[in-house]
Amino acid sequence: MSNLLQAHPDVQGVIAANDEMALGAVKALGSRAGTSVQVVGFDGTPDGLKAVEQGTLYASVPQQPSQRGRIAVDNAVKAIKGEKVEETVKVPVKVVTKENVAGFSG
């Protein structure tokens, strides 16, 4: 991240593959994180949600394991019964921001 910031000091946003990487970007950005540079993570980890609440991480996208598990079981039951199961199953995406972070837990 430090090399990226040196090469591109005008960066305005960072999207990380997970919350740990996003928090590393926040650390490298220092006071710019959450002010002039928005950082988004993925996973909805407890540390990520805390950073969202504090405003240093703009958002995180939780993986919603309980919903994914429910959909998987529903589709397994359908398959056992010989019913059609979609080849691609989409799980709705939720984005956690400072405005709605209180409704999520990591």
N, C-alpha and C positions, 0 to 999 in steps of 0.2 A: 504494500500500500504506500509506503514511504516513497518508493521509486515512481509509482504512478503519480503521486502528488507533486513530485519534483518535475516530472515530464509534463504534467497537465495541471498547473496550479489553479486553473479556472474551473475545475471539475465541480459540478453542481449536485451530482447524485451518485450513489453506489448501490448496486444490487448484489448481494452476496448469496452464495449457495446455501448457507446455513447461518444460524444466529451467532455461532462462535466466530465465523469469519466476519460477520457484520460488526460484532463487538471489537474485533481487532481493528477494523477500519475506523470505528469510533475512537479507539485509543490513538490511532495514528493521526486522526484529524484534529484531535484535541478540542478546543473551543469552537471550531468550525462545525463539528458534528451537531446536527439538529438546528443549526442556525443558517449558515450559508451552504451547507452540504447536507442533503437528506440521504440517510442510509436505511436500506430495507434488508431484512434478514428473512430466513425461512426456517421453520420448525416450531416456533412458539414456545421456546424453552423458558424456564423460570427466569434466567438471567436476561434473556431477550425481552420478555414481557416487562421486567423491571426497568430495562433501558427505555422501552416504549413509554412506560408510565412517566419516567423522568424526562423524556423528550430528547434524549441523545440518539435514540433509534427511532426513525420515523414510523416504521411499521414492521410487522413480522407476519408471515403466512403460516398458521399452524397446520399440521398434517392431519388433524382430526382422526386419530386412530380408532376411537369408538365408532364413529360413523363409517369408516372404511371397513371395520370388522363386521358391523351390522350388515352392510351391503354385501360383503363376501359371503356371510352365512345365508342371507336371503337367496343369493344366486346359487349357492351350493344346494340348498333345498330345492330350488327350481330344477337344477340339473338332475338331481336324484329322481325327481318326479317326471323327468323327461320333457319338461317345459323348456321353451326357448330362453337362452341366456344371451344377452348382447355380447358381441365380441369385444367391444370397448365399453368400459363402465366408467363414467365420469363422476367424481366426487365434487360437489360444489365447493368453491374456494371461498374462504373467509379471510379477510384482511384485518389484522388487529392494529388499531391506531390508538393514539392517546384518548380519543373520544370514546372508544368502546372497550378498552383494555380491562376495565373492571369486570366485564362479563366472561373473561377467559382465565384459565389457570394453566400453569405449565406442568 
